[in-house]
Amino acid sequence: MIKGKPFLTVEQIQTRVKELAESISSDYEGKEILAVGILKGAFMFFADIVRYVQVPMDIDFLIVSSYVRTQSSGEMKIHADLRENVSGRHVLLIEDIVDTGLTLNYLKNMILKRNPASLKICTFLDKKPRRKVDIHIDYAGYEVPDKYLVGYGLDYENKFRNLPYIAVFKEIT
Ligand code: PRP
């Protein structure tokens, strides 16, 4: 079923994950992070990056989907909210991909209302050509073109999330 060359190999992914973790460790030195994975897509990147970050952290998750999302409001369905209180804490949102930016824009506003000490965004993939809202990204693994990517957490109809590399969908089916 899987054929063709990966868009990003396991080695490229792991190298970049470690570089991002080094930047995060340096920027947050002396602080404690509340790392928040945005599920489902971020599960693999989240699990990879947290093990290389060298500052203390708590972890938590948001499970969200875009099925009630409209282009005008960017409203999301929150399937599971955070268990942690974010007030006064250094929150780092961790995503697999920023596409239109609507998901992170919505979540960022939601978290900011809860008064964190700081809020930063880390995404493994940044698909800038598709952006609909202007959102500042603090840490990005790779900028990618407007191709349908799967693997490393990214899905097509919930499949392919478990691939350890990233592929262009039409090249693997
Ligand atoms: C995907 C991805 C991001 C979002 C990015 O999630 O994981 O959360 O889309 O797109 P955007 O920038 O256009 O908002 P999706 O809602 O498909 O759910 P999933 O994480 O369960 O795959």
Backbone and ligand atoms as CSV (ligand in chain L), in Angstrom:
chain,resi,resn,atom,element,x,y,z
A,1,MET,N,N,0.828,-1.213,0.000
A,1,MET,CA,C,0.000,0.000,0.000
A,1,MET,C,C,0.862,1.262,0.000
A,2,ILE,N,N,1.926,1.256,0.834
A,2,ILE,CA,C,2.761,2.446,0.933
A,2,ILE,C,C,3.847,2.382,-0.125
A,3,LYS,N,N,3.881,3.356,-0.987
A,3,LYS,CA,C,4.942,3.383,-1.989
A,3,LYS,C,C,5.393,4.828,-2.193
A,4,GLY,N,N,6.470,4.976,-2.956
A,4,GLY,CA,C,6.978,6.322,-3.179
A,4,GLY,C,C,7.883,6.766,-2.049
A,5,LYS,N,N,8.471,7.916,-2.275
A,5,LYS,CA,C,9.487,8.436,-1.352
A,5,LYS,C,C,8.802,9.311,-0.299
A,6,PRO,N,N,9.242,9.225,0.965
A,6,PRO,CA,C,8.651,10.104,1.979
A,6,PRO,C,C,8.885,11.576,1.627
A,7,PHE,N,N,7.949,12.404,2.009
A,7,PHE,CA,C,8.122,13.856,1.869
A,7,PHE,C,C,9.133,14.328,2.921
A,8,LEU,N,N,8.999,13.791,4.136
A,8,LEU,CA,C,10.003,13.991,5.189
A,8,LEU,C,C,10.296,12.637,5.804
A,9,THR,N,N,11.563,12.288,5.843
A,9,THR,CA,C,11.948,10.971,6.362
A,9,THR,C,C,11.958,10.966,7.892
A,10,VAL,N,N,12.027,9.762,8.438
A,10,VAL,CA,C,12.144,9.615,9.896
A,10,VAL,C,C,13.361,10.400,10.401
A,11,GLU,N,N,14.454,10.306,9.672
A,11,GLU,CA,C,15.689,10.981,10.107
A,11,GLU,C,C,15.518,12.510,10.076
A,12,GLN,N,N,14.927,13.021,9.005
A,12,GLN,CA,C,14.705,14.480,8.922
A,12,GLN,C,C,13.793,14.948,10.052
A,13,ILE,N,N,12.771,14.167,10.320
A,13,ILE,CA,C,11.827,14.527,11.382
A,13,ILE,C,C,12.536,14.561,12.730
A,14,GLN,N,N,13.257,13.499,13.024
A,14,GLN,CA,C,13.880,13.407,14.353
A,14,GLN,C,C,14.955,14.476,14.546
A,15,THR,N,N,15.708,14.774,13.495
A,15,THR,CA,C,16.728,15.822,13.584
A,15,THR,C,C,16.085,17.170,13.912
A,16,ARG,N,N,15.011,17.473,13.198
A,16,ARG,CA,C,14.349,18.772,13.409
A,16,ARG,C,C,13.665,18.839,14.774
A,17,VAL,N,N,13.089,17.725,15.203
A,17,VAL,CA,C,12.445,17.689,16.523
A,17,VAL,C,C,13.466,18.038,17.601
A,18,LYS,N,N,14.667,17.464,17.495
A,18,LYS,CA,C,15.702,17.734,18.502
A,18,LYS,C,C,16.129,19.204,18.466
A,19,GLU,N,N,16.226,19.781,17.266
A,19,GLU,CA,C,16.588,21.208,17.158
A,19,GLU,C,C,15.525,22.085,17.815
A,20,LEU,N,N,14.267,21.776,17.551
A,20,LEU,CA,C,13.188,22.564,18.165
A,20,LEU,C,C,13.240,22.442,19.680
A,21,ALA,N,N,13.467,21.230,20.160
A,21,ALA,CA,C,13.527,21.003,21.610
A,21,ALA,C,C,14.665,21.799,22.237
A,22,GLU,N,N,15.788,21.912,21.521
A,22,GLU,CA,C,16.915,22.701,22.041
A,22,GLU,C,C,16.539,24.173,22.159
A,23,SER,N,N,15.859,24.706,21.142
A,23,SER,CA,C,15.432,26.119,21.194
A,23,SER,C,C,14.472,26.341,22.351
A,24,ILE,N,N,13.537,25.423,22.518
A,24,ILE,CA,C,12.553,25.553,23.597
A,24,ILE,C,C,13.272,25.496,24.950
A,25,SER,N,N,14.175,24.557,25.104
A,25,SER,CA,C,14.901,24.410,26.373
A,25,SER,C,C,15.671,25.680,26.706
A,26,SER,N,N,16.279,26.282,25.702
A,26,SER,CA,C,17.049,27.498,25.916
A,26,SER,C,C,16.122,28.670,26.277
A,27,ASP,N,N,15.019,28.822,25.544
A,27,ASP,CA,C,14.116,29.960,25.783
A,27,ASP,C,C,13.418,29.880,27.133
A,28,TYR,N,N,13.152,28.689,27.605
A,28,TYR,CA,C,12.381,28.522,28.855
A,28,TYR,C,C,13.281,28.209,30.054
A,29,GLU,N,N,14.571,28.416,29.901
A,29,GLU,CA,C,15.475,28.093,31.011
A,29,GLU,C,C,15.024,28.791,32.302
A,30,GLY,N,N,14.963,28.054,33.384
A,30,GLY,CA,C,14.538,28.628,34.664
A,30,GLY,C,C,13.042,28.676,34.869
A,31,LYS,N,N,12.298,28.251,33.856
A,31,LYS,CA,C,10.831,28.256,33.960
A,31,LYS,C,C,10.301,26.829,33.884
A,32,GLU,N,N,9.028,26.696,34.172
A,32,GLU,CA,C,8.379,25.391,34.016
A,32,GLU,C,C,7.285,25.531,32.958
A,33,ILE,N,N,7.223,24.572,32.051
A,33,ILE,CA,C,6.280,24.630,30.928
A,33,ILE,C,C,5.044,23.789,31.241
A,34,LEU,N,N,3.893,24.275,30.770
A,34,LEU,CA,C,2.727,23.398,30.661
A,34,LEU,C,C,2.566,23.114,29.166
A,35,ALA,N,N,3.008,21.929,28.747
A,35,ALA,CA,C,2.950,21.556,27.325
A,35,ALA,C,C,1.572,20.961,27.034
A,36,VAL,N,N,0.901,21.548,26.040
A,36,VAL,CA,C,-0.461,21.126,25.710
A,36,VAL,C,C,-0.483,20.568,24.286
A,37,GLY,N,N,-0.734,19.284,24.161
A,37,GLY,CA,C,-0.842,18.653,22.848
A,37,GLY,C,C,-2.256,18.790,22.316
A,38,ILE,N,N,-2.363,19.162,21.030
A,38,ILE,CA,C,-3.680,19.324,20.404
A,38,ILE,C,C,-3.975,18.035,19.629
A,39,LEU,N,N,-4.859,17.246,20.177
A,39,LEU,CA,C,-5.162,15.927,19.602
A,39,LEU,C,C,-6.319,16.009,18.616
A,40,LYS,N,N,-6.344,15.045,17.656
A,40,LYS,CA,C,-5.499,13.875,17.654
A,40,LYS,C,C,-4.137,14.111,17.000
A,41,GLY,N,N,-4.089,15.032,16.040
A,41,GLY,CA,C,-2.953,15.107,15.129
A,41,GLY,C,C,-1.580,15.202,15.773
A,42,ALA,N,N,-1.512,15.875,16.943
A,42,ALA,CA,C,-0.192,16.166,17.524
A,42,ALA,C,C,0.384,15.026,18.341
A,43,PHE,N,N,-0.316,13.904,18.421
A,43,PHE,CA,C,0.103,12.897,19.406
A,43,PHE,C,C,1.548,12.423,19.205
A,44,MET,N,N,1.984,12.252,17.966
A,44,MET,CA,C,3.309,11.679,17.728
A,44,MET,C,C,4.407,12.735,17.908
A,45,PHE,N,N,4.185,13.907,17.346
A,45,PHE,CA,C,5.148,15.005,17.508
A,45,PHE,C,C,5.280,15.362,18.987
A,46,PHE,N,N,4.157,15.424,19.677
A,46,PHE,CA,C,4.169,15.759,21.099
A,46,PHE,C,C,5.037,14.758,21.865
A,47,ALA,N,N,4.775,13.481,21.634
A,47,ALA,CA,C,5.524,12.440,22.361
A,47,ALA,C,C,7.007,12.508,22.040
A,48,ASP,N,N,7.355,12.888,20.806
A,48,ASP,CA,C,8.766,13.002,20.428
A,48,ASP,C,C,9.427,14.209,21.078
A,49,ILE,N,N,8.781,15.356,20.979
A,49,ILE,CA,C,9.487,16.577,21.399
A,49,ILE,C,C,9.617,16.677,22.912
A,50,VAL,N,N,8.604,16.232,23.655
A,50,VAL,CA,C,8.694,16.421,25.111
A,50,VAL,C,C,9.862,15.643,25.706
A,51,ARG,N,N,10.244,14.558,25.075
A,51,ARG,CA,C,11.324,13.777,25.681
A,51,ARG,C,C,12.692,14.437,25.507
A,52,TYR,N,N,12.787,15.435,24.611
A,52,TYR,CA,C,14.071,16.123,24.409
A,52,TYR,C,C,14.133,17.499,25.068
A,53,VAL,N,N,13.011,18.007,25.553
A,53,VAL,CA,C,13.021,19.322,26.198
A,53,VAL,C,C,13.600,19.175,27.605
A,54,GLN,N,N,14.567,20.048,27.895
A,54,GLN,CA,C,15.372,19.885,29.107
A,54,GLN,C,C,14.929,20.766,30.272
A,55,VAL,N,N,13.729,21.315,30.224
A,55,VAL,CA,C,13.239,22.089,31.379
A,55,VAL,C,C,12.044,21.349,31.953
A,56,PRO,N,N,11.745,21.590,33.243
A,56,PRO,CA,C,10.618,20.865,33.848
A,56,PRO,C,C,9.311,21.177,33.126
A,57,MET,N,N,8.459,20.203,33.041
A,57,MET,CA,C,7.164,20.460,32.396
A,57,MET,C,C,6.067,19.574,32.962
A,58,ASP,N,N,4.854,20.104,32.883
A,58,ASP,CA,C,3.655,19.282,33.032
A,58,ASP,C,C,3.100,19.109,31.635
A,59,ILE,N,N,2.341,18.067,31.451
A,59,ILE,CA,C,1.713,17.886,30.137
A,59,ILE,C,C,0.197,17.816,30.292
A,60,ASP,N,N,-0.474,18.237,29.242
A,60,ASP,CA,C,-1.932,18.133,29.186
A,60,ASP,C,C,-2.345,18.095,27.715
A,61,PHE,N,N,-3.622,17.847,27.497
A,61,PHE,CA,C,-4.099,17.686,26.116
A,61,PHE,C,C,-5.444,18.363,25.918
A,62,LEU,N,N,-5.641,18.807,24.688
A,62,LEU,CA,C,-6.955,19.251,24.239
A,62,LEU,C,C,-7.338,18.339,23.082
A,63,ILE,N,N,-8.553,17.842,23.091
A,63,ILE,CA,C,-9.026,17.091,21.920
A,63,ILE,C,C,-10.045,17.982,21.212
A,64,VAL,N,N,-9.694,18.367,20.005
A,64,VAL,CA,C,-10.559,19.294,19.265
A,64,VAL,C,C,-10.756,18.788,17.839
A,65,SER,N,N,-11.842,19.203,17.245
A,65,SER,CA,C,-12.015,18.952,15.814
A,65,SER,C,C,-12.759,20.120,15.213
A,66,SER,N,N,-12.712,20.152,13.923
A,66,SER,CA,C,-13.192,21.334,13.227
A,66,SER,C,C,-14.577,21.122,12.628
A,67,TYR,N,N,-15.325,20.118,13.120
A,67,TYR,CA,C,-16.547,19.831,12.381
A,67,TYR,C,C,-17.607,20.905,12.497
A,68,VAL,N,N,-17.568,21.728,13.540
A,68,VAL,CA,C,-18.489,22.870,13.580
A,68,VAL,C,C,-17.798,24.148,13.103
A,69,ARG,N,N,-16.584,23.962,12.561
A,69,ARG,CA,C,-15.834,25.140,12.130
A,69,ARG,C,C,-16.482,25.771,10.894
A,70,THR,N,N,-16.597,27.076,10.931
A,70,THR,CA,C,-17.007,27.783,9.724
A,70,THR,C,C,-15.886,28.740,9.377
A,71,GLN,N,N,-15.821,29.094,8.134
A,71,GLN,CA,C,-14.719,29.964,7.718
A,71,GLN,C,C,-14.783,31.313,8.407
A,72,SER,N,N,-15.987,31.759,8.754
A,72,SER,CA,C,-16.087,33.086,9.354
A,72,SER,C,C,-15.698,33.084,10.830
A,73,SER,N,N,-16.161,32.075,11.583
A,73,SER,CA,C,-15.923,32.122,13.028
A,73,SER,C,C,-14.716,31.304,13.454
A,74,GLY,N,N,-14.367,30.265,12.711
A,74,GLY,CA,C,-13.283,29.396,13.138
A,74,GLY,C,C,-13.632,28.637,14.398
A,75,GLU,N,N,-14.929,28.461,14.665
A,75,GLU,CA,C,-15.317,27.804,15.909
A,75,GLU,C,C,-15.012,26.311,15.852
A,76,MET,N,N,-14.525,25.787,16.971
A,76,MET,CA,C,-14.128,24.388,17.033
A,76,MET,C,C,-15.030,23.623,17.976
A,77,LYS,N,N,-15.049,22.318,17.795
A,77,LYS,CA,C,-15.704,21.445,18.762
A,77,LYS,C,C,-14.627,20.983,19.742
A,78,ILE,N,N,-14.814,21.296,21.021
A,78,ILE,CA,C,-13.868,20.842,22.049
A,78,ILE,C,C,-14.398,19.519,22.597
A,79,HIS,N,N,-13.739,18.433,22.250
A,79,HIS,CA,C,-14.187,17.107,22.724
A,79,HIS,C,C,-13.697,16.842,24.143
A,80,ALA,N,N,-12.517,17.346,24.469
A,80,ALA,CA,C,-12.000,17.198,25.830
A,80,ALA,C,C,-11.163,18.424,26.146
A,81,ASP,N,N,-11.511,19.082,27.231
A,81,ASP,CA,C,-10.788,20.298,27.641
A,81,ASP,C,C,-9.598,19.905,28.521
A,82,LEU,N,N,-8.789,20.894,28.859
A,82,LEU,CA,C,-7.629,20.667,29.712
A,82,LEU,C,C,-8.057,20.201,31.101
A,83,ARG,N,N,-7.237,19.392,31.723
A,83,ARG,CA,C,-7.444,19.067,33.135
A,83,ARG,C,C,-6.723,20.066,34.027
A,84,GLU,N,N,-5.665,20.666,33.503
A,84,GLU,CA,C,-4.854,21.597,34.293
A,84,GLU,C,C,-5.453,23.005,34.263
A,85,ASN,N,N,-5.231,23.719,35.372
A,85,ASN,CA,C,-5.548,25.138,35.421
A,85,ASN,C,C,-4.362,25.885,34.797
A,86,VAL,N,N,-4.597,26.752,33.824
A,86,VAL,CA,C,-3.477,27.399,33.138
A,86,VAL,C,C,-3.092,28.753,33.739
A,87,SER,N,N,-3.870,29.235,34.672
A,87,SER,CA,C,-3.622,30.563,35.234
A,87,SER,C,C,-2.204,30.666,35.809
A,88,GLY,N,N,-1.466,31.667,35.342
A,88,GLY,CA,C,-0.119,31.909,35.855
A,88,GLY,C,C,0.939,30.953,35.328
A,89,ARG,N,N,0.601,30.141,34.358
A,89,ARG,CA,C,1.563,29.131,33.886
A,89,ARG,C,C,2.051,29.436,32.467
A,90,HIS,N,N,3.209,28.873,32.150
A,90,HIS,CA,C,3.811,29.095,30.826
A,90,HIS,C,C,3.326,28.000,29.873
A,91,VAL,N,N,2.296,28.337,29.115
A,91,VAL,CA,C,1.636,27.346,28.269
A,91,VAL,C,C,2.299,27.290,26.891
A,92,LEU,N,N,2.618,26.091,26.455
A,92,LEU,CA,C,3.179,25.873,25.115
A,92,LEU,C,C,2.235,24.936,24.367
A,93,LEU,N,N,1.532,25.490,23.374
A,93,LEU,CA,C,0.615,24.677,22.568
A,93,LEU,C,C,1.419,23.935,21.504
A,94,ILE,N,N,1.176,22.645,21.389
A,94,ILE,CA,C,1.953,21.824,20.453
A,94,ILE,C,C,1.026,21.188,19.428
A,95,GLU,N,N,1.260,21.529,18.164
A,95,GLU,CA,C,0.421,21.108,17.041
A,95,GLU,C,C,1.235,20.309,16.025
A,96,ASP,N,N,0.561,19.487,15.258
A,96,ASP,CA,C,1.233,18.818,14.146
A,96,ASP,C,C,1.334,19.741,12.941
A,97,ILE,N,N,0.257,20.504,12.671
A,97,ILE,CA,C,0.274,21.359,11.478
A,97,ILE,C,C,-0.610,22.581,11.692
A,98,VAL,N,N,-0.140,23.707,11.181
A,98,VAL,CA,C,-0.979,24.903,11.076
A,98,VAL,C,C,-1.276,25.089,9.596
A,99,ASP,N,N,-2.570,25.085,9.294
A,99,ASP,CA,C,-3.020,25.150,7.904
A,99,ASP,C,C,-3.675,26.526,7.716
A,100,THR,N,N,-4.997,26.614,7.873
A,100,THR,CA,C,-5.640,27.931,7.795
A,100,THR,C,C,-5.276,28.802,8.990
A,101,GLY,N,N,-4.932,28.154,10.106
A,101,GLY,CA,C,-4.652,28.887,11.346
A,101,GLY,C,C,-5.884,29.037,12.226
A,102,LEU,N,N,-7.036,28.607,11.730
A,102,LEU,CA,C,-8.287,28.801,12.480
A,102,LEU,C,C,-8.290,28.027,13.798
A,103,THR,N,N,-7.761,26.808,13.782
A,103,THR,CA,C,-7.745,26.009,15.017
A,103,THR,C,C,-6.933,26.707,16.100
A,104,LEU,N,N,-5.701,27.062,15.771
A,104,LEU,CA,C,-4.848,27.676,16.791
A,104,LEU,C,C,-5.328,29.055,17.185
A,105,ASN,N,N,-5.898,29.773,16.253
A,105,ASN,CA,C,-6.421,31.092,16.581
A,105,ASN,C,C,-7.531,30.971,17.624
A,106,TYR,N,N,-8.393,30.005,17.419
A,106,TYR,CA,C,-9.490,29.771,18.358
A,106,TYR,C,C,-8.942,29.326,19.719
A,107,LEU,N,N,-8.022,28.372,19.704
A,107,LEU,CA,C,-7.496,27.836,20.964
A,107,LEU,C,C,-6.659,28.871,21.712
A,108,LYS,N,N,-5.923,29.668,20.960
A,108,LYS,CA,C,-5.109,30.703,21.589
A,108,LYS,C,C,-6.009,31.683,22.352
A,109,ASN,N,N,-7.080,32.124,21.702
A,109,ASN,CA,C,-7.999,33.055,22.366
A,109,ASN,C,C,-8.654,32.406,23.579
A,110,MET,N,N,-8.983,31.141,23.450
A,110,MET,CA,C,-9.609,30.420,24.569
A,110,MET,C,C,-8.657,30.353,25.772
A,111,ILE,N,N,-7.393,30.034,25.509
A,111,ILE,CA,C,-6.417,29.892,26.601
A,111,ILE,C,C,-6.076,31.258,27.209
A,112,LEU,N,N,-5.958,32.276,26.347
A,112,LEU,CA,C,-5.596,33.605,26.865
A,112,LEU,C,C,-6.620,34.125,27.870
A,113,LYS,N,N,-7.890,33.751,27.665
A,113,LYS,CA,C,-8.936,34.175,28.616
A,113,LYS,C,C,-8.732,33.557,29.997
A,114,ARG,N,N,-7.909,32.520,30.067
A,114,ARG,CA,C,-7.673,31.838,31.343
A,114,ARG,C,C,-6.409,32.345,32.052
A,115,ASN,N,N,-5.872,33.451,31.540
A,115,ASN,CA,C,-4.748,34.169,32.179
A,115,ASN,C,C,-3.461,33.366,32.396
A,116,PRO,N,N,-2.904,32.768,31.356
A,116,PRO,CA,C,-1.592,32.128,31.523
A,116,PRO,C,C,-0.514,33.192,31.730
A,117,ALA,N,N,0.625,32.792,32.326
A,117,ALA,CA,C,1.756,33.724,32.450
A,117,ALA,C,C,2.311,34.029,31.066
A,118,SER,N,N,2.313,33.024,30.189
A,118,SER,CA,C,2.727,33.217,28.797
A,118,SER,C,C,2.083,32.132,27.951
A,119,LEU,N,N,2.043,32.395,26.649
A,119,LEU,CA,C,1.462,31.415,25.724
A,119,LEU,C,C,2.272,31.429,24.439
A,120,LYS,N,N,2.830,30.277,24.093
A,120,LYS,CA,C,3.577,30.165,22.839
A,120,LYS,C,C,3.054,28.984,22.045
A,121,ILE,N,N,3.398,29.002,20.756
A,121,ILE,CA,C,2.902,27.985,19.836
A,121,ILE,C,C,4.076,27.287,19.162
A,122,CYS,N,N,4.003,25.961,19.169
A,122,CYS,CA,C,5.001,25.142,18.469
A,122,CYS,C,C,4.257,24.208,17.523
A,123,THR,N,N,4.610,24.261,16.252
A,123,THR,CA,C,4.005,23.332,15.293
A,123,THR,C,C,5.099,22.625,14.514
A,124,PHE,N,N,4.885,21.373,14.194
A,124,PHE,CA,C,5.910,20.702,13.401
A,124,PHE,C,C,5.866,21.182,11.955
A,125,LEU,N,N,4.662,21.291,11.390
A,125,LEU,CA,C,4.539,21.736,9.998
A,125,LEU,C,C,3.780,23.060,9.937
A,126,ASP,N,N,4.220,23.915,9.041
A,126,ASP,CA,C,3.596,25.222,8.856
A,126,ASP,C,C,3.256,25.358,7.368
A,127,LYS,N,N,1.945,25.249,7.081
A,127,LYS,CA,C,1.507,25.307,5.672
A,127,LYS,C,C,1.025,26.725,5.371
A,128,LYS,N,N,1.984,27.627,5.203
A,128,LYS,CA,C,1.663,29.050,5.062
A,128,LYS,C,C,0.752,29.396,3.881
A,129,PRO,N,N,0.880,28.698,2.731
A,129,PRO,CA,C,0.034,29.087,1.594
A,129,PRO,C,C,-1.469,28.980,1.873
A,130,ARG,N,N,-1.861,28.244,2.892
A,130,ARG,CA,C,-3.287,28.043,3.179
A,130,ARG,C,C,-3.819,28.972,4.281
A,131,ARG,N,N,-2.970,29.847,4.793
A,131,ARG,CA,C,-3.356,30.613,5.973
A,131,ARG,C,C,-4.544,31.542,5.701
A,132,LYS,N,N,-5.508,31.546,6.637
A,132,LYS,CA,C,-6.657,32.465,6.541
A,132,LYS,C,C,-6.632,33.517,7.635
A,133,VAL,N,N,-5.960,33.213,8.747
A,133,VAL,CA,C,-5.839,34.211,9.814
A,133,VAL,C,C,-4.356,34.367,10.145
A,134,ASP,N,N,-4.003,35.566,10.513
A,134,ASP,CA,C,-2.611,35.858,10.835
A,134,ASP,C,C,-2.343,35.367,12.253
A,135,ILE,N,N,-1.449,34.420,12.391
A,135,ILE,CA,C,-1.158,33.897,13.723
A,135,ILE,C,C,0.356,33.761,13.885
A,136,HIS,N,N,0.850,34.230,15.030
A,136,HIS,CA,C,2.297,34.169,15.262
A,136,HIS,C,C,2.677,32.775,15.750
A,137,ILE,N,N,3.627,32.171,15.069
A,137,ILE,CA,C,4.115,30.852,15.472
A,137,ILE,C,C,5.528,31.008,16.030
A,138,ASP,N,N,5.720,30.517,17.237
A,138,ASP,CA,C,7.011,30.701,17.905
A,138,ASP,C,C,8.046,29.668,17.472
A,139,TYR,N,N,7.602,28.444,17.246
A,139,TYR,CA,C,8.516,27.362,16.841
A,139,TYR,C,C,7.842,26.568,15.727
A,140,ALA,N,N,8.526,26.468,14.576
A,140,ALA,CA,C,7.980,25.684,13.465
A,140,ALA,C,C,9.064,24.751,12.946
A,141,GLY,N,N,8.701,23.502,12.721
A,141,GLY,CA,C,9.654,22.509,12.240
A,141,GLY,C,C,10.007,22.731,10.785
A,142,TYR,N,N,9.010,22.635,9.924
A,142,TYR,CA,C,9.218,22.806,8.486
A,142,TYR,C,C,8.068,23.611,7.886
A,143,GLU,N,N,8.410,24.536,6.989
A,143,GLU,CA,C,7.373,25.156,6.162
A,143,GLU,C,C,7.091,24.203,5.014
A,144,VAL,N,N,5.809,23.960,4.744
A,144,VAL,CA,C,5.457,22.995,3.697
A,144,VAL,C,C,4.524,23.637,2.679
A,145,PRO,N,N,4.554,23.128,1.440
A,145,PRO,CA,C,3.671,23.663,0.406
A,145,PRO,C,C,2.253,23.114,0.564
A,146,ASP,N,N,1.343,23.611,-0.273
A,146,ASP,CA,C,-0.060,23.202,-0.175
A,146,ASP,C,C,-0.271,21.834,-0.831
A,147,LYS,N,N,0.247,20.807,-0.177
A,147,LYS,CA,C,0.042,19.418,-0.610
A,147,LYS,C,C,-0.644,18.692,0.525
A,148,TYR,N,N,-1.431,17.655,0.206
A,148,TYR,CA,C,-2.130,16.899,1.247
A,148,TYR,C,C,-1.147,15.910,1.868
A,149,LEU,N,N,-0.739,16.188,3.094
A,149,LEU,CA,C,0.284,15.377,3.755
A,149,LEU,C,C,-0.353,14.448,4.780
A,150,VAL,N,N,0.208,13.257,4.878
A,150,VAL,CA,C,-0.244,12.281,5.880
A,150,VAL,C,C,0.968,11.683,6.585
A,151,GLY,N,N,0.677,11.054,7.726
A,151,GLY,CA,C,1.727,10.402,8.501
A,151,GLY,C,C,2.195,11.292,9.642
A,152,TYR,N,N,2.908,10.676,10.603
A,152,TYR,CA,C,3.421,11.396,11.762
A,152,TYR,C,C,2.286,12.185,12.438
A,153,GLY,N,N,1.137,11.545,12.556
A,153,GLY,CA,C,-0.021,12.164,13.211
A,153,GLY,C,C,-1.059,12.712,12.265
A,154,LEU,N,N,-0.636,13.051,11.035
A,154,LEU,CA,C,-1.585,13.635,10.089
A,154,LEU,C,C,-2.360,12.531,9.378
A,155,ASP,N,N,-3.642,12.784,9.163
A,155,ASP,CA,C,-4.510,11.724,8.642
A,155,ASP,C,C,-5.168,12.068,7.313
A,156,TYR,N,N,-5.651,11.002,6.670
A,156,TYR,CA,C,-6.680,11.122,5.643
A,156,TYR,C,C,-7.811,10.220,6.123
A,157,GLU,N,N,-8.944,10.826,6.467
A,157,GLU,CA,C,-10.081,10.097,7.030
A,157,GLU,C,C,-9.626,9.186,8.176
A,158,ASN,N,N,-8.812,9.748,9.042
A,158,ASN,CA,C,-8.337,9.076,10.262
A,158,ASN,C,C,-7.322,7.955,10.024
A,159,LYS,N,N,-6.928,7.743,8.789
A,159,LYS,CA,C,-5.917,6.732,8.475
A,159,LYS,C,C,-4.544,7.406,8.296
A,160,PHE,N,N,-3.522,6.595,8.351
A,160,PHE,CA,C,-2.115,6.984,8.097
A,160,PHE,C,C,-1.455,7.753,9.235
A,161,ARG,N,N,-2.180,8.003,10.328
A,161,ARG,CA,C,-1.578,8.778,11.417
A,161,ARG,C,C,-0.347,8.076,11.990
A,162,ASN,N,N,-0.325,6.737,11.899
A,162,ASN,CA,C,0.742,5.966,12.535
A,162,ASN,C,C,2.016,5.859,11.696
A,163,LEU,N,N,2.015,6.375,10.462
A,163,LEU,CA,C,3.258,6.330,9.676
A,163,LEU,C,C,4.343,7.106,10.419
A,164,PRO,N,N,5.566,6.562,10.509
A,164,PRO,CA,C,6.630,7.267,11.234
A,164,PRO,C,C,7.256,8.405,10.427
A,165,TYR,N,N,6.865,8.510,9.156
A,165,TYR,CA,C,7.377,9.580,8.289
A,165,TYR,C,C,6.183,10.338,7.714
A,166,ILE,N,N,6.466,11.400,6.937
A,166,ILE,CA,C,5.404,12.198,6.322
A,166,ILE,C,C,5.450,11.983,4.816
A,167,ALA,N,N,4.259,11.740,4.242
A,167,ALA,CA,C,4.172,11.495,2.809
A,167,ALA,C,C,3.097,12.368,2.202
A,168,VAL,N,N,3.197,12.546,0.871
A,168,VAL,CA,C,2.126,13.219,0.137
A,168,VAL,C,C,1.059,12.159,-0.141
A,169,PHE,N,N,-0.164,12.435,0.259
A,169,PHE,CA,C,-1.229,11.441,0.219
A,169,PHE,C,C,-1.331,10.744,-1.146
A,170,LYS,N,N,-1.361,11.515,-2.219
A,170,LYS,CA,C,-1.613,10.892,-3.527
A,170,LYS,C,C,-0.435,10.017,-3.976
A,171,GLU,N,N,0.692,10.160,-3.331
A,171,GLU,CA,C,1.848,9.359,-3.736
A,171,GLU,C,C,1.968,8.026,-2.980
A,172,ILE,N,N,1.067,7.798,-2.011
A,172,ILE,CA,C,1.184,6.554,-1.257
A,172,ILE,C,C,-0.016,5.643,-1.421
A,173,THR,N,N,-1.017,6.060,-2.216
A,173,THR,CA,C,-2.217,5.222,-2.348
A,173,THR,C,C,-2.298,4.648,-3.759
L,1,PRP,C1,C,-5.880,19.288,12.012
L,1,PRP,C2,C,-4.524,19.551,12.649
L,1,PRP,C3,C,-4.700,20.899,13.260
L,1,PRP,C4,C,-5.680,21.577,12.324
L,1,PRP,C5,C,-4.951,22.551,11.467
L,1,PRP,O1,O,-6.772,18.879,12.988
L,1,PRP,O2,O,-4.198,18.580,13.609
L,1,PRP,O3,O,-5.240,20.829,14.566
L,1,PRP,O4,O,-6.266,20.554,11.503
L,1,PRP,O5,O,-5.818,23.155,10.543
L,1,PRP,P1,P,-6.200,24.678,10.552
L,1,PRP,O6,O,-4.954,25.468,10.751
L,1,PRP,O7,O,-6.806,24.860,9.176
L,1,PRP,O8,O,-7.219,24.930,11.631
L,1,PRP,P2,P,-8.225,18.277,12.680
L,1,PRP,O9,O,-9.277,19.315,13.027
L,1,PRP,O10,O,-8.270,17.707,11.297
L,1,PRP,O11,O,-8.341,17.134,13.780
L,1,PRP,P3,P,-7.252,15.997,14.145
L,1,PRP,O12,O,-6.164,16.679,14.938
L,1,PRP,O13,O,-8.021,15.042,14.959
L,1,PRP,O14,O,-6.735,15.421,12.844
